[in-house]
């Protein structure tokens, strides 16, 4: 069952990057294709490491990954990225030649690694393509602001409600879905302890807001859950 488009900008961005490639000429598409390498990663693999040299921009063609800042004792997940989105765009800026975050896989994924110098070359020559990439960067900024608002202003129940709705609306686009994230991943997404995540999920189930069965989650009462997210 599909759901309506609510304005939730927390766990991911909602713009697929494929439209941006429509702005490329046939010659530019050929150049980008020749400078790309398709790589398959298994579930749990590290796609890129925070602080490592950024030699490419990544196009996620299939699967689900997390983008996160490494920390002690816990990491902070910035967003979840699904297929047809670009990763590593902050490394395009002059003076920054490293990845500012790490990326790891939730599922098996297919990634196209695009040479960053070729990507920059096309940006300099194609204003329409550059505009599309700026739009993607802007939406990523808005999503990041929303993430930190959620983490610093919402109570625990509001954070969990927010993530469930975002996963349902923007990642899986269904009210019922199989969750690829562990309870620990949800804790990193919400800035909570794993124990608190488990407790609140049980409360949501008892209150008939959601149904839980193993890794399967169903949003039973979308409107009540949204109210908790909005006012949490």
N, C-alpha and C positions, 0 to 999 in steps of 0.2 A: 504493500500500500504506500503510495507516494504521499508526501505532505506538502503543505503550502510553503511559500518562500518567506520566512520570517527574517528580520534583520538581526542576525547573530554573527558576530565577527570575532570569535574567540579562538577556536582551536585550529583554524585554517583560513586560507583565502578562498574566495569563490570564483575567481577568474581563471579560466583555462587559457594557457598561453598559446594554444595552437592558432588562434585567430591572428596573433602577432606575426606569425610566419607567412600569412597571406600578403603581408606588405612587402615581402621579398620578391625580387625579380627572379626569373628562371635561372639566370647566371649566379645570383647570390645563393639561391637554394642549392644549386649544384656545388658551389664552393663550400657551403656549410656541410653538406652531406659528405664531401670528400675529406673534410677535416674532422669528421666525427668517428667515434668508435663505440659500438654497441657492446655493453657488458651486462652479464647476468649476475645478480647477487642472491644469495640464499637468505632465508629468514635468520635474523640475528647478526648479519654481517655489518661491518662498518664501511659506509660508502665514502666518507671523507672525514678527516680528523681536524678538529679545531687547532689552528695555528700552523697547519701544514701548508706547503706551497700550492697555490691555486693555479693550475695549468689549464683548467677547463671549466665550462659552464655545463651543468647537468640537466638534461631533459628526462624526467621520469616518464617512461612510456607505459609501464605496467607495475601495479603493486602499491604498497603503502609504506611510508618511511616517517621517522620522527626527526625533527630538527631541534637540537638542544645545545645548551651551554653546559660545559663540564664544570663541576664544582665539588666541593667537599663539605659535608658528607654526601650530598645529593646533587644530581643534575637538575637543571631546569629546562623542561621541554618548552620551546618557543611556539612550535606549531606542528601539526601533522600534515603531511603532503601526500596527495593522491595523484593518480596518473594525469598526464598532460600538463604538468606544471614544471617550471624552471627552478633550479636550486643553484645557489652560489652567486647570485647577482650582485651582492655587496662587494664581491672581489673585483668587480669591473672598475671601481674607482681608482684613479691614479694615486699611487702612494700606499695602496693596500693590496699586496700580492699574496695574501694568505686567506684561508677560510676562517671566517669569524665565528663559526659554529661547527659542531660535528653533526653527522647524519648517519643514522643506523636504520636497518630494515625491520619492519613488523612482519612482513610477508616476503616471499620470493619476489624479486623485482627485476625489471629490465630498464636499464638506464643508457641513454645516449650521451657520451662525453664529447662536448663540442670544444674545439680548441679556442681558448679565451682570446688569443690574439686575432683570430679570424672573426670572432664575435665582435670585438672592438672595432675591427676594420669596417665591418658592415654597418655598425652603429654610426661611425663617422660619415658614411656616405649616404645612408638611407634615413631621411628625417622621419618618414612615416613609421618605420620599424623602431626607431629610437623613441618616438612618442608612445608606442605600444609598450615598450619595455619600461618607460618612466611610469606609465599607468600601473603596471604590475608592481613596481617598487613602491608606489604610493599606497596601493591597497595593502601591501605587506606592512607598511608603516602603520596604517590604521588598525590592522589586525594586532600588531604588537602593542599598540596603545591600549586596545581593548583587553588584551591578555593581562597587562599589568594593572589595569583598573580592576579587573575581576579578582586578581590575586591580593590586591591591597585594600579593596573596599567592600568586597562581598564576604558574608559569613560562609561557614563551611557548606551548609546545605545549598546556598546559592551557587557556589563554585561547582559542586557536583551536578546540579541541575543544568547549569550552563554548558558543561562539557557533554553531558548526555544529549542535550538538544543539538549541539553543534555536530556531534558525531552522527546523529540521526539525520539532520538536515543537510549538512554539507559534505560529509564523507561518504556515508552509505546511502543517503537519500531515501531512506525507508524508515518506517516506524519500528520494524522488527529487523534485527541484524545480528550477525555473529561478530562479537567483539574480538579483534585481533590483539588488543592491548591487555596487559596484565594488570592486576590491582596495583602493583607497584608503579606501573606506567601512569595509571590514573592519579596516583599520589603525586608523582612528579609534575603532572599537568596542572594539578590543583594546588600545589604547595602544601599538601597535607601529609599526615602519616598514613601508612597503608592500613593501619587499624581503624582510623577514622573513616577512610573510604569504605571499608567493608561494613562498618556500623551504619553509615548513612545510606548505603545501597540497600541494606536490610530494612531500614526504616521506610525508604521509598517503596519497597516491595510490600511491606506490611500496610502502608497507607494506600496501596493499589494505584500508585503512580506509574510503576513499571512492573514488568514480570521478568524474573531471572531464572534461567535454566542452563547451568554450566556456563558456557561462553556466550549464550544467546540472551539478548536483551530486547524487550519489547516496550515501547513507550505506550502506556495504557491511557494516561490522562495528560495529553499534550498541553492543554491550557493551564491546568494547575501547576504543571512542571515549569511552564514558562513564567508564571507569576512568581514562583519561588526564585527563578533565575533573575527576573527583573527587579525584584524587591529584596533579594537575598543579600 
